[in-house]
Amino acid sequence: MGTSPFVLAIGFLAQAFFSARMLVQWILSERARRVLSPTIFWILSLAGAYLLCIYGWLRNDFSIILGQFISYYAYLWNIKQKGVLIKLPRIIAVILMLTPVIAVAWVLHDASSFISGFLQNKKIPIWLVIYGSIGQIIFTLRFVYQWIYSYRKGQSILPKGFWILSLTGSLVICSYGCMRADLVLILGQSFGAVAYIRNLIIGHHSNNK
């Protein structure tokens, strides 16, 4: 039985947010002739992560959920650095901060069901779960790297290492998507790979000036 249109719609909407963030960042960087870290990039990232996590849950895909959990608070930190988080209504800010904690508590409440549904799923062999998780870890560790780098600099920056990790993780996830016949992952990562390569080129030219 294939994925329902409703679930696909959530996945494609999530990827639309991710693609939009890369398109905006790419256009602004092209104009500035240097790699930028615009506020809208992080807002769209957080929106996309929320939806893609829901998509991964509905698809019983552990690797997708894992990837979004790793990067979630990095998105929030950058949004805070941009001065956006403090401008939000307090209730929304609290919900954003506590969502991962509530999700983890929900999983621990019935851990056996989570394990059987996500880690012992007959539709996804454990080796494929591990492969997809490795891709997601590489892909989302870019935000851990970006957070550490930006924290030391005292401002939100997208360094060269961020784009290298992005491209590496994207290629692994795209191949995982092919093995899972997941059009959402394939299309999303294919578009992203082009933007990552272009940002590496822009950064290279900017550094050589």
C-alpha contacts under 8 A as a table, 3 or more apart, distances in Angstrom:
res1	aa1	res2	aa2	distance
3	T	7	V	6.53
3	T	8	L	6.63
3	T	59	R	7.54
4	S	7	V	5.37
4	S	8	L	6.30
5	P	8	L	5.00
5	P	9	A	5.97
6	F	9	A	5.06
6	F	10	I	6.50
7	V	10	I	5.21
7	V	11	G	6.38
7	V	55	Y	6.21
7	V	58	L	6.86
7	V	59	R	7.79
8	L	11	G	5.00
8	L	12	F	6.04
8	L	55	Y	7.68
8	L	184	V	7.30
9	A	12	F	5.18
9	A	13	L	6.01
10	I	13	L	5.15
10	I	14	A	6.19
10	I	51	L	6.30
10	I	52	L	7.26
10	I	54	I	7.71
10	I	55	Y	6.03
11	G	14	A	5.13
11	G	15	Q	6.28
11	G	51	L	6.89
11	G	52	L	5.77
11	G	55	Y	5.37
11	G	184	V	5.97
12	F	15	Q	4.98
12	F	16	A	5.97
12	F	184	V	5.75
13	L	16	A	4.83
13	L	17	F	6.41
13	L	48	G	7.58
13	L	51	L	7.44
14	A	17	F	5.27
14	A	18	F	6.44
14	A	47	A	7.27
14	A	48	G	4.31
14	A	49	A	6.97
14	A	50	Y	7.77
14	A	51	L	5.15
14	A	52	L	5.31
15	Q	18	F	4.87
15	Q	19	S	5.87
15	Q	48	G	6.50
15	Q	52	L	7.55
15	Q	184	V	7.03
15	Q	185	L	7.96
15	Q	188	G	5.50
16	A	19	S	5.05
16	A	20	A	5.92
16	A	48	G	7.67
16	A	188	G	7.86
17	F	20	A	5.06
17	F	21	R	6.22
17	F	44	L	5.40
17	F	45	S	6.83
17	F	47	A	6.79
17	F	48	G	5.13
18	F	21	R	5.23
18	F	22	M	6.47
18	F	44	L	6.44
18	F	45	S	5.92
18	F	48	G	5.70
18	F	188	G	7.64
19	S	22	M	5.20
19	S	23	L	6.10
19	S	188	G	6.80
19	S	191	F	7.01
19	S	192	G	6.76
20	A	23	L	5.00
20	A	24	V	6.08
20	A	44	L	7.34
21	R	24	V	5.34
21	R	25	Q	6.06
21	R	40	I	6.86
21	R	41	F	4.65
21	R	42	W	7.62
21	R	44	L	5.66
21	R	45	S	6.73
22	M	25	Q	5.09
22	M	26	W	5.81
22	M	41	F	7.10
22	M	192	G	6.97
22	M	195	A	6.57
23	L	26	W	5.04
23	L	27	I	6.12
23	L	195	A	7.55
24	V	27	I	5.23
24	V	28	L	6.14
24	V	40	I	7.92
24	V	41	F	7.25
25	Q	28	L	5.28
25	Q	29	S	5.99
25	Q	36	L	6.67
25	Q	37	S	6.93
25	Q	38	P	6.51
25	Q	41	F	6.41
26	W	29	S	5.14
26	W	30	E	6.06
26	W	195	A	6.67
26	W	198	R	7.90
26	W	199	N	7.10
27	I	30	E	5.11
27	I	31	R	6.33
28	L	31	R	5.19
28	L	32	A	6.22
28	L	36	L	7.01
29	S	32	A	5.03
29	S	33	R	5.61
29	S	34	R	5.31
29	S	35	V	4.99
29	S	36	L	5.37
29	S	199	N	7.92
29	S	202	I	7.74
30	E	33	R	4.95
30	E	34	R	6.87
30	E	35	V	7.89
30	E	202	I	7.37
32	A	35	V	7.70
32	A	36	L	7.86
33	R	202	I	6.54
33	R	206	S	6.61
34	R	202	I	6.01
34	R	203	G	5.97
34	R	206	S	5.56
35	V	158	L	6.87
35	V	159	P	7.94
35	V	199	N	6.54
35	V	202	I	6.64
35	V	203	G	5.90
36	L	157	I	7.09
36	L	158	L	6.77
37	S	41	F	6.90
37	S	156	S	6.43
37	S	157	I	5.62
37	S	158	L	5.89
38	P	41	F	5.46
38	P	42	W	7.40
39	T	42	W	5.63
39	T	43	I	6.59
39	T	79	I	6.87
39	T	82	K	6.17
40	I	43	I	5.01
40	I	44	L	6.03
41	F	44	L	5.46
41	F	45	S	6.11
42	W	45	S	4.82
42	W	46	L	6.22
42	W	75	Y	5.73
42	W	76	L	7.81
42	W	78	N	6.60
42	W	79	I	6.01
43	I	46	L	5.32
43	I	47	A	6.42
43	I	75	Y	7.70
43	I	79	I	6.78
44	L	47	A	5.09
44	L	48	G	6.02
45	S	48	G	5.13
45	S	49	A	6.06
45	S	75	Y	6.72
46	L	49	A	5.08
46	L	50	Y	6.27
46	L	72	Y	6.82
46	L	75	Y	5.95
46	L	76	L	7.35
47	A	50	Y	5.29
47	A	51	L	6.52
48	G	51	L	5.29
48	G	52	L	5.95
49	A	52	L	5.12
49	A	53	C	5.94
49	A	68	Q	5.54
49	A	72	Y	6.94
50	Y	53	C	5.42
50	Y	54	I	6.57
50	Y	68	Q	7.75
51	L	54	I	5.11
51	L	55	Y	6.20
52	L	55	Y	4.78
52	L	56	G	6.03
52	L	64	I	7.34
52	L	65	I	7.64
52	L	68	Q	7.39
53	C	56	G	5.04
53	C	57	W	6.15
53	C	64	I	6.59
53	C	65	I	5.01
53	C	68	Q	6.08
54	I	57	W	5.04
54	I	58	L	6.21
54	I	65	I	7.93
55	Y	58	L	5.18
55	Y	59	R	6.13
56	G	59	R	4.98
56	G	60	N	5.96
56	G	61	D	4.92
56	G	62	F	6.85
56	G	63	S	7.87
56	G	64	I	5.23
56	G	65	I	5.50
57	W	60	N	5.01
57	W	61	D	6.19
57	W	62	F	7.45
57	W	65	I	6.68
58	L	61	D	7.72
60	N	117	G	6.43
60	N	118	F	5.29
60	N	121	N	7.86
61	D	64	I	5.75
61	D	65	I	6.76
61	D	118	F	6.19
61	D	129	V	7.81
62	F	65	I	5.25
62	F	66	L	6.08
62	F	118	F	5.56
62	F	119	L	7.06
62	F	129	V	6.93
62	F	133	S	7.46
63	S	66	L	5.08
63	S	67	G	6.19
63	S	129	V	6.25
63	S	130	I	7.64
63	S	132	G	5.48
63	S	133	S	4.30
63	S	134	I	7.99
63	S	136	Q	6.31
64	I	67	G	5.24
64	I	68	Q	6.55
64	I	132	G	7.88
64	I	133	S	7.44
64	I	136	Q	6.84
65	I	68	Q	5.39
65	I	69	F	6.31
66	L	69	F	5.21
66	L	70	I	6.38
66	L	133	S	7.04
66	L	136	Q	7.15
66	L	137	I	7.65
67	G	70	I	5.45
67	G	71	S	6.70
67	G	133	S	7.33
67	G	136	Q	4.78
67	G	137	I	5.96
67	G	139	F	7.49
67	G	140	T	5.76
68	Q	71	S	5.43
68	Q	72	Y	5.86
68	Q	140	T	7.36
69	F	72	Y	5.31
69	F	73	Y	7.85
69	F	100	P	7.00
70	I	73	Y	7.39
70	I	74	A	7.96
70	I	137	I	7.59
70	I	140	T	6.14
70	I	141	L	7.21
70	I	144	V	7.95
71	S	74	A	5.24
71	S	75	Y	6.42
71	S	140	T	5.42
71	S	141	L	7.19
71	S	143	F	5.84
71	S	144	V	6.99
72	Y	75	Y	5.34
72	Y	76	L	6.57
73	Y	76	L	4.83
73	Y	77	W	6.05
73	Y	97	M	7.98
74	A	77	W	5.10
74	A	78	N	6.33
74	A	143	F	5.93
74	A	144	V	6.49
74	A	147	W	6.13
75	Y	78	N	5.31
75	Y	79	I	6.22
75	Y	143	F	7.76
76	L	79	I	5.01
76	L	80	K	6.09
76	L	85	L	7.72
76	L	97	M	7.92
77	W	80	K	5.00
77	W	81	Q	6.17
77	W	147	W	7.73
78	N	81	Q	4.90
78	N	82	K	6.21
78	N	147	W	7.65
78	N	156	S	6.10
79	I	82	K	5.08
79	I	83	G	6.53
79	I	84	V	5.58
79	I	85	L	5.94
80	K	83	G	5.12
80	K	84	V	5.73
80	K	85	L	4.90
80	K	86	I	6.94
81	Q	84	V	7.63
81	Q	155	Q	6.88
81	Q	156	S	6.72
82	K	85	L	7.93
82	K	156	S	7.56
83	G	86	I	6.13
83	G	87	K	7.12
84	V	87	K	5.32
84	V	88	L	6.78
85	L	88	L	5.46
85	L	93	A	6.56
86	I	89	P	7.99
86	I	93	A	7.85
88	L	92	I	6.55
88	L	93	A	6.21
89	P	92	I	5.48
89	P	93	A	6.44
90	R	93	A	5.08
90	R	94	V	6.15
91	I	94	V	5.14
91	I	95	I	6.19
92	I	95	I	5.07
92	I	96	L	6.17
93	A	96	L	5.15
93	A	97	M	6.21
94	V	97	M	5.10
94	V	98	L	6.09
95	I	98	L	5.25
95	I	99	T	5.81
96	L	99	T	5.59
97	M	100	P	7.41
98	L	101	V	5.19
98	L	102	I	6.15
99	T	102	I	5.23
99	T	103	A	6.19
100	P	103	A	4.97
100	P	104	V	6.16
101	V	104	V	5.22
101	V	105	A	6.21
102	I	105	A	5.04
102	I	106	W	6.14
103	A	106	W	5.06
103	A	107	V	6.35
104	V	107	V	5.10
104	V	108	L	6.21
105	A	108	L	5.13
105	A	109	H	6.11
106	W	109	H	5.12
106	W	110	D	6.97
107	V	110	D	5.58
107	V	111	A	5.38
107	V	114	F	6.39
108	L	111	A	4.80
110	D	113	S	5.73
110	D	114	F	6.69
111	A	114	F	5.08
111	A	115	I	6.15
112	S	115	I	5.15
112	S	116	S	6.17
113	S	116	S	5.20
113	S	117	G	5.94
114	F	117	G	5.16
114	F	118	F	5.74
114	F	119	L	7.52
115	I	118	F	5.37
115	I	119	L	4.96
115	I	120	Q	6.24
116	S	119	L	5.82
116	S	120	Q	4.68
116	S	121	N	6.31
117	G	120	Q	6.03
117	G	121	N	5.38
118	F	121	N	5.56
119	L	126	I	6.66
119	L	129	V	7.37
120	Q	124	I	7.85
120	Q	125	P	7.67
120	Q	126	I	7.02
121	N	124	I	5.49
121	N	125	P	6.98
121	N	126	I	7.98
122	K	125	P	6.21
124	I	128	L	6.35
124	I	129	V	6.53
125	P	128	L	5.32
125	P	129	V	6.43
126	I	129	V	4.91
126	I	130	I	6.19
127	W	130	I	5.08
127	W	131	Y	6.12
128	L	131	Y	4.91
128	L	132	G	5.98
128	L	176	Y	7.62
129	V	132	G	5.22
129	V	133	S	5.96
130	I	133	S	4.99
130	I	134	I	6.12
131	Y	134	I	5.20
131	Y	135	G	6.47
131	Y	176	Y	7.28
132	G	135	G	5.14
132	G	136	Q	6.25
132	G	172	V	7.42
132	G	173	I	6.23
132	G	176	Y	5.68
133	S	136	Q	4.97
133	S	137	I	5.97
134	I	137	I	5.04
134	I	138	I	6.19
135	G	138	I	5.26
135	G	139	F	6.03
135	G	169	G	4.95
135	G	170	S	7.23
135	G	172	V	5.05
135	G	173	I	5.22
136	Q	139	F	4.91
136	Q	140	T	5.90
136	Q	169	G	6.45
136	Q	173	I	6.66
137	I	140	T	5.26
137	I	141	L	5.75
137	I	169	G	7.64
138	I	141	L	5.27
138	I	142	R	6.89
138	I	165	L	6.34
138	I	166	S	7.65
138	I	168	T	7.26
138	I	169	G	5.00
139	F	142	R	5.88
139	F	165	L	6.03
139	F	166	S	5.30
139	F	167	L	7.82
139	F	168	T	7.16
139	F	169	G	4.12
139	F	170	S	6.35
140	T	143	F	5.63
140	T	144	V	7.18
140	T	166	S	7.84
140	T	169	G	7.90
141	L	144	V	4.86
141	L	145	Y	6.11
141	L	165	L	7.54
142	R	145	Y	5.02
142	R	146	Q	5.94
142	R	161	G	7.49
142	R	162	F	4.99
142	R	163	W	7.67
142	R	165	L	5.51
142	R	166	S	6.33
143	F	146	Q	4.72
143	F	147	W	5.84
143	F	162	F	7.15
144	V	147	W	5.05
144	V	148	I	6.24
145	Y	148	I	5.26
145	Y	149	Y	6.08
145	Y	161	G	7.72
145	Y	162	F	6.84
146	Q	149	Y	5.07
146	Q	150	S	5.88
146	Q	157	I	7.02
146	Q	158	L	6.29
146	Q	159	P	6.89
146	Q	162	F	6.11
147	W	150	S	5.14
147	W	151	Y	5.81
147	W	156	S	7.74
148	I	151	Y	5.08
148	I	152	R	6.29
149	Y	152	R	5.40
149	Y	153	K	6.41
149	Y	157	I	7.57
149	Y	159	P	7.72
150	S	153	K	4.92
150	S	154	G	5.81
150	S	155	Q	5.28
150	S	156	S	5.09
150	S	157	I	5.44
150	S	158	L	7.89
151	Y	154	G	4.97
151	Y	155	Q	6.50
151	Y	156	S	7.59
153	K	156	S	7.96
158	L	162	F	6.21
158	L	163	W	7.83
159	P	162	F	5.44
159	P	163	W	7.18
160	K	163	W	5.44
160	K	164	I	6.50
160	K	200	L	6.52
160	K	203	G	6.94
161	G	164	I	5.05
161	G	165	L	6.16
162	F	165	L	5.38
162	F	166	S	6.07
163	W	166	S	4.78
163	W	167	L	6.10
163	W	196	Y	5.46
163	W	197	I	7.51
163	W	199	N	7.01
163	W	200	L	6.41
164	I	167	L	5.29
164	I	168	T	6.24
164	I	196	Y	7.62
164	I	200	L	7.67
165	L	168	T	5.15
165	L	169	G	5.97
166	S	169	G	5.36
166	S	170	S	5.86
166	S	193	A	7.72
166	S	196	Y	6.64
167	L	170	S	5.02
167	L	171	L	6.27
167	L	193	A	5.66
167	L	196	Y	5.92
167	L	197	I	7.20
168	T	171	L	5.47
168	T	172	V	6.61
169	G	172	V	5.22
169	G	173	I	6.13
170	S	173	I	5.12
170	S	174	C	5.95
170	S	189	Q	5.52
170	S	190	S	7.75
170	S	192	G	7.39
170	S	193	A	6.37
171	L	174	C	5.10
171	L	175	S	6.30
171	L	189	Q	7.37
171	L	193	A	7.48
172	V	175	S	5.26
172	V	176	Y	6.20
173	I	176	Y	4.83
173	I	177	G	6.00
173	I	185	L	7.17
173	I	186	I	7.88
173	I	189	Q	7.18
174	C	177	G	4.94
174	C	178	C	6.31
174	C	185	L	6.25
174	C	186	I	5.05
174	C	189	Q	5.75
174	C	190	S	7.00
175	S	178	C	5.01
175	S	179	M	6.41
175	S	186	I	7.76
176	Y	179	M	5.14
176	Y	180	R	6.19
177	G	180	R	4.95
177	G	181	A	5.75
177	G	182	D	4.81
177	G	183	L	6.95
177	G	184	V	7.92
177	G	185	L	5.34
177	G	186	I	5.43
178	C	181	A	4.91
178	C	182	D	6.30
178	C	183	L	7.74
178	C	186	I	6.58
179	M	182	D	7.75
182	D	185	L	5.62
182	D	186	I	6.36
183	L	186	I	4.99
183	L	187	L	5.97
184	V	187	L	5.63
184	V	188	G	6.05
185	L	188	G	5.20
185	L	189	Q	5.91
186	I	189	Q	5.49
186	I	190	S	6.00
187	L	190	S	5.20
187	L	191	F	6.35
188	G	191	F	5.57
188	G	192	G	6.28
189	Q	192	G	4.88
189	Q	193	A	6.01
190	S	193	A	5.33
190	S	194	V	6.88
191	F	194	V	5.58
191	F	195	A	6.81
192	G	195	A	5.17
192	G	196	Y	6.18
193	A	196	Y	5.07
193	A	197	I	6.25
194	V	197	I	5.33
194	V	198	R	6.27
195	A	198	R	5.06
195	A	199	N	6.14
196	Y	199	N	5.17
196	Y	200	L	6.34
197	I	200	L	5.16
197	I	201	I	6.38
198	R	201	I	5.01
198	R	202	I	6.17
199	N	202	I	4.96
199	N	203	G	5.96
200	L	203	G	5.11
200	L	204	H	6.06
201	I	204	H	5.07
201	I	205	H	6.26
202	I	205	H	5.24
202	I	206	S	6.05
203	G	206	S	5.00
203	G	207	N	6.13
204	H	207	N	5.29
204	H	208	N	6.33
205	H	208	N	5.17
205	H	209	K	6.55
206	S	209	K	5.54
